[in-house]
Amino acid sequence: MLSRKGIIPEEYVLTRLAEDPTEPRYRARERRARFVSKNGNCNVAHKNIREQGRFLQDVFTTLVDLKWPYTLLIFTMSFLCSWLLFAMVWWLIAFAHGDLAPGEGAAVPCVTSIHSFSSAFLFSIEVQVTIGFGGRMVTEECPLAILILIVQNIVGLMINAIMLGCIFMKTAQAHRRAETLIFSKHAVIALRHSRLCFMLRVGDLRKSMIISATIHMQVVRKTTSPEGEVVPLHQVDIPMENGVGGNNIFLVAPLIIYHVIDANSPLYDLAPCDLHHHQDLEIIVILEGVVETTGITTQARTSYLADEILWGQRFVPIVAEEDGRYSVDYSKFGNTIKVPTPLCTARQLDEDPSLLDVLTLARGPLRKRSMAVAKAKAKFSISPDSLS
């Protein structure tokens, strides 16, 4: 009926009815799971940790790593519990000294103006946060009360130092600065200086710089050793270079970072036909540096799967000189254009350099044609001097 009304094509309905429901259906292989997500989070789940007590040995780091709701809950409960605990102590001191019964108590109380648990709780808050309204105070009648006063002040200072330090570290965490460090969505492989290169673009959106910035790259894939050992996440470091060479970068403007695919590269046998989502390949890029304003070391990460690598393309220029200064157009940050690139591996290109001659011959007529068009435009152009 749906096909009769034109909602579903008739051939689709016939195909579905012709299927045998008893036959098993085979699903296509799912995309490879990421080791590092595009925003830099590690896609690793820790399970069956038996030694949970190790986290309590480093309480400060555990508090910093907690989510904000749990941190605020612990922050509030630490103060409330300490106030209630010492309020109970002050109430017991007043009860033991007989200050709660004015007619039967001593002439000089341990703490003045404590008549109930509520007044003891208010006095506990005044002592710990040093408010000091003046209505209640400790006298020299009870040495124990003076000792409790000292202990509560020390405990309050420790709680303030730990909790305020924890909140400060959570607000000034290094990964917050990494939110403004961006990578191109896709990586590209193209020729540069007659060699196949893996290239990506990195940029910083803030004007405050990243000092001593370095960049590293790793290839993560599943491998098997000659002894038969399966390594599910085998990491191989490969060098990356910028326009001036080396890993240190001056990230005042977006840069194209590249890796030369040579005989020592794990991408030496990578071909264009291998760049699909079934390929077991992930390239992780790590950018590290010191934040200029805070001096905290930050790290930004991203990764590229095989189907996120574009073969035979190059990033378009985004830096231009305008009005005596350089401007960056971030709307073209990830844009690429197609360029002539041999459809072979870097190994095949090293073994047969004549593959580059075909590209040179292909670019020759196009270059001559563009030069001829430029000369024609220059020939028929009118200069301002000729109009005067």
C-alpha positions as a printed Julia matrix, in Angstrom:
388×3 Matrix{Float64}:
  0.0     0.0     0.0
  2.89    2.32    0.76
  4.43    1.63   -2.62
  1.04    2.27   -4.26
  0.92    5.71   -2.67
  4.44    6.45   -3.8
  5.93    6.64   -0.33
  8.25    3.63   -0.83
  9.55    2.63   -4.29
  7.98   -0.54   -5.6
 11.28   -2.19   -6.48
 12.44   -1.82   -2.87
  9.29   -3.52   -1.58
  9.68   -6.4    -4.02
 13.28   -6.85   -3.04
 12.45   -6.99    0.64
  9.66   -9.51    0.06
 11.94  -11.72   -2.02
 14.48  -12.08    0.81
 14.58  -15.3     2.72
 14.28  -14.47    6.46
 16.01  -17.73    7.4
 19.25  -16.81    5.64
 21.9   -15.21    7.88
 22.66  -11.56    7.24
 26.23  -10.37    7.13
 27.02   -6.87    8.33
 29.86   -4.81    7.0
 32.86   -4.41    9.21
 32.49   -1.48   11.55
 34.88    1.42   11.59
 38.06    0.98   13.6
 37.78    2.18   17.19
 39.85    5.26   17.92
 42.67    5.17   20.45
 42.57    8.98   20.69
 39.46   10.95   19.72
 39.53   14.07   17.56
 39.29   16.34   20.6
 42.22   14.6    22.31
 40.44   12.34   24.81
 41.86    8.84   25.17
 39.32    6.16   24.29
 40.44    3.71   26.99
 38.23    2.18   29.7
 39.99    0.93   32.85
 38.26   -2.11   34.31
 38.8    -4.59   37.15
 41.16   -2.38   39.16
 41.64   -4.28   42.4
 43.95   -1.86   44.21
 41.5     1.01   44.6
 43.35    2.23   47.69
 46.15    3.64   45.53
 43.87    6.52   44.57
 43.48    7.5    48.23
 47.25    7.68   48.65
 47.18   10.71   46.34
 44.07   12.47   47.62
 44.82   15.86   46.06
 45.15   14.49   42.51
 42.03   12.38   43.04
 40.06   15.46   44.06
 41.35   17.42   41.06
 40.4    14.63   38.66
 36.83   14.41   40.0
 33.97   16.03   38.12
 32.73   19.42   39.27
 29.52   18.21   41.01
 31.47   15.76   43.16
 34.16   18.36   43.91
 31.59   20.94   45.05
 29.82   18.31   47.13
 33.05   17.35   48.89
 33.91   21.05   49.33
 30.58   21.74   51.05
 30.51   18.57   53.15
 34.08   19.05   54.44
 33.16   22.4    55.99
 29.77   21.27   57.29
 31.18   18.11   58.87
 34.04   19.96   60.54
 31.65   22.62   61.91
 29.27   19.96   63.25
 32.09   17.9    64.75
 33.61   20.78   66.69
 30.15   22.07   67.62
 29.58   18.74   69.33
 32.94   19.1    71.12
 32.1    22.62   72.34
 28.68   21.46   73.53
 30.26   18.57   75.46
 32.77   20.92   77.1
 29.97   23.26   78.15
 27.86   20.34   79.38
 30.71   18.84   81.39
 31.51   22.2    82.97
 27.89   22.86   83.8
 27.5    25.92   81.58
 24.2    24.76   80.07
 22.38   25.17   83.39
 22.84   28.83   84.44
 21.5    28.33   87.94
 23.77   25.36   88.78
 26.87   26.12   86.69
 30.08   27.78   87.7
 30.4    31.54   87.86
 32.87   31.68   84.94
 31.9    29.45   81.95
 34.42   27.87   79.58
 32.78   29.63   76.61
 30.44   32.52   77.2
 26.9    32.61   75.79
 26.64   28.88   74.98
 23.25   27.63   76.14
 22.36   24.98   73.52
 23.74   23.01   70.59
 22.68   25.8    68.2
 24.82   28.35   70.04
 27.72   25.82   70.08
 27.36   25.38   66.31
 27.45   29.14   65.76
 30.55   29.41   67.94
 32.21   26.6    65.92
 31.61   28.55   62.69
 32.99   31.75   64.25
 36.17   29.97   65.36
 36.89   28.18   62.07
 36.15   31.01   59.64
 37.45   33.72   62.06
 34.3    35.81   61.88
 34.28   36.8    65.56
 30.94   38.54   66.22
 31.99   39.16   69.82
 29.0    37.55   71.57
 30.86   34.31   72.41
 34.45   33.81   73.47
 36.72   31.35   75.25
 37.73   32.15   78.82
 40.77   31.03   80.81
 38.59   28.83   83.01
 39.09   25.63   80.95
 42.53   24.71   79.49
 40.83   22.01   77.39
 38.73   24.64   75.63
 41.9    26.56   74.71
 43.42   23.36   73.28
 40.27   22.65   71.2
 40.38   26.24   69.92
 43.92   25.72   68.63
 43.09   22.37   67.05
 40.02   23.71   65.24
 41.98   26.64   63.82
 44.65   24.29   62.46
 42.05   21.92   60.97
 40.21   24.83   59.36
 43.39   26.14   57.76
 44.17   22.69   56.34
 40.68   22.3    54.86
 40.89   25.78   53.31
 44.3    25.1    51.79
 43.32   21.72   50.3
 39.9    22.63   48.96
 40.8    26.07   47.61
 43.94   24.66   46.01
 41.88   21.88   44.44
 39.38   24.34   42.97
 42.18   26.57   41.68
 43.87   23.63   39.95
 40.59   22.53   38.37
 39.94   25.99   36.94
 43.54   26.36   35.71
 44.0    22.89   34.25
 46.29   22.63   31.25
 43.72   21.03   28.95
 41.6    24.2    29.12
 44.29   26.04   27.16
 44.36   23.19   24.65
 40.78   24.01   23.62
 42.12   26.88   21.49
 44.81   24.75   19.82
 43.23   23.39   16.66
 44.21   20.78   14.1
 42.92   20.3    10.58
 40.08   17.81   10.3
 41.89   15.87    7.58
 45.52   15.13    6.9
 46.91   15.0     3.36
 49.61   13.14    1.48
 51.22   14.92   -1.47
 54.57   15.67   -3.0
 56.93   18.17   -1.39
 60.48   18.51   -2.71
 59.85   15.45   -4.92
 59.1    13.27   -1.88
 55.77   11.98   -0.61
 54.92   13.74    2.67
 52.24   13.34    5.28
 50.98   16.83    6.14
 48.57   18.42    8.58
 47.83   21.96    9.73
 47.95   23.22   13.32
 47.0    26.64   14.66
 46.47   28.63   17.85
 43.4    30.84   18.2
 44.76   32.92   21.08
 47.21   35.78   20.85
 49.11   34.57   23.92
 51.74   32.2    22.6
 52.75   28.66   23.44
 56.42   28.75   24.44
 58.81   25.93   23.48
 56.1    24.17   21.5
 57.03   20.73   20.24
 55.05   18.3    18.15
 55.24   14.52   18.02
 53.53   11.9    15.93
 52.89    8.21   16.5
 51.43    5.48   14.37
 49.2     3.07   16.27
 48.21   -0.21   14.7
 47.76   -3.86   15.58
 50.89   -5.94   14.97
 52.14   -9.46   15.56
 55.7   -10.23   16.57
 57.74  -13.0    14.89
 57.16  -15.09   18.02
 53.38  -14.83   17.57
 52.71  -12.23   20.26
 49.77   -9.97   19.34
 50.26   -6.31   20.23
 46.84   -4.6    19.87
 48.18   -1.03   20.22
 51.71   -0.96   18.85
 53.02    2.62   18.95
 55.79    3.78   16.64
 57.3     7.27   16.88
 57.95    8.99   13.6
 59.58   12.41   13.14
 57.66   15.43   12.01
 59.05   18.66   10.66
 57.85   22.18   10.13
 58.88   24.71    7.54
 62.25   25.35    9.2
 62.94   21.75   10.21
 62.91   20.07   13.61
 60.13   19.48   16.1
 60.24   22.93   17.77
 57.66   25.28   16.26
 56.95   28.99   16.53
 53.16   28.87   16.64
 52.37   32.53   16.08
 50.43   31.64   12.91
 49.02   28.37   11.55
 51.72   26.02   10.31
 51.74   23.01    8.03
 53.59   20.21    9.79
 54.87   17.45    7.55
 56.56   14.09    7.77
 58.73   12.86    4.92
 57.74    9.29    4.04
 61.1     7.61    3.57
 62.52    4.13    4.12
 62.44    4.61    7.92
 58.79    5.65    8.0
 56.0     3.2     8.96
 53.99    4.76    6.1
 56.56    3.63    3.53
 54.22    0.98    2.08
 51.0     3.0     2.39
 49.11    3.21   -0.92
 46.04    5.25   -1.91
 43.92    2.1    -1.95
 44.69    1.59    1.76
 42.96    4.8     2.86
 39.58    3.36    3.83
 37.8     2.84    7.13
 38.63   -0.89    7.2
 42.36   -0.19    7.37
 43.91   -0.79   10.79
 45.81    2.5    10.99
 45.66    5.51   13.31
 48.08    8.43   13.4
 48.22   10.34   16.69
 49.55   13.92   16.8
 50.63   15.45   20.13
 51.42   19.14   20.61
 53.12   20.19   23.85
 54.21   23.57   25.12
 54.24   26.03   28.0
 51.44   28.59   28.31
 52.95   32.07   28.18
 50.55   33.67   30.68
 50.45   30.96   33.37
 53.66   28.95   32.86
 51.68   25.68   32.91
 52.62   22.92   30.48
 49.72   22.07   28.18
 49.15   19.29   25.69
 46.76   19.06   22.74
 46.1    15.79   20.95
 44.24   14.56   17.9
 44.25   11.53   15.64
 43.65   10.61   12.02
 42.21    7.33   10.85
 42.99    5.96    7.43
 39.83    7.37    5.81
 40.65   10.84    7.2
 43.87   11.04    5.15
 43.41   12.61    1.7
 45.78   11.45   -1.01
 46.92   13.9    -3.64
 45.7    17.09   -1.93
 47.35   20.14   -0.41
 46.23   22.78    2.07
 45.29   26.16    0.63
 47.19   29.26    1.86
 45.38   31.18    4.6
 47.99   33.79    5.59
 48.04   37.05    3.61
 49.62   40.46    4.06
 47.08   43.25    4.52
 47.76   46.86    5.53
 51.28   46.19    6.72
 50.41   43.15    8.87
 49.68   39.47    8.34
 46.09   38.27    8.58
 44.89   34.69    8.95
 41.62   33.5     7.42
 40.51   30.64    9.65
 37.47   29.95    7.45
 39.88   28.15    5.07
 41.84   26.39    7.81
 40.98   22.87    6.65
 40.41   23.55    2.93
 42.46   21.5     0.47
 42.98   21.41   -3.29
 43.93   18.54   -5.55
 47.49   18.42   -6.82
 49.24   15.93   -9.15
 50.48   13.05   -7.01
 51.64    9.57   -8.07
 49.2     6.84   -7.09
 51.85    4.58   -5.62
 53.64    3.95   -2.37
 56.79    5.76   -1.32
 58.71    2.52   -1.78
 57.56    2.23   -5.39
 58.45    5.87   -5.98
 61.99    5.33   -4.67
 62.39    2.21   -6.79
 61.05    3.88   -9.95
 61.79    7.64   -9.99
 60.46    7.85  -13.55
 56.96    8.11  -12.06
 57.76   11.74  -11.26
 58.61   12.43  -14.92
 55.02   11.67  -15.92
 53.79   14.29  -13.47
 56.35   16.8   -14.75
 55.18   16.31  -18.31
 51.58   16.66  -17.21
 52.28   19.92  -15.41
 54.35   21.33  -18.27
 51.53   22.22  -20.72
 49.4    23.59  -17.9
 52.22   25.83  -16.72
 52.93   27.08  -20.26
 49.26   27.78  -20.8
 48.97   29.75  -17.56
 52.06   31.79  -18.49
 50.61   32.52  -21.93
 47.37   33.72  -20.41
 49.28   35.94  -18.0
 51.29   37.47  -20.85
 48.11   38.09  -22.83
 46.55   39.88  -19.92
 49.66   41.99  -19.46
 49.74   42.83  -23.18
 46.25   44.28  -23.28
 46.3    45.96  -19.9
 46.07   49.75  -19.64
 48.4    51.51  -17.29
 47.31   54.6   -15.36
 50.08   56.67  -16.99
 48.63   56.16  -20.46
 45.31   57.71  -19.43
 46.88   60.99  -18.44
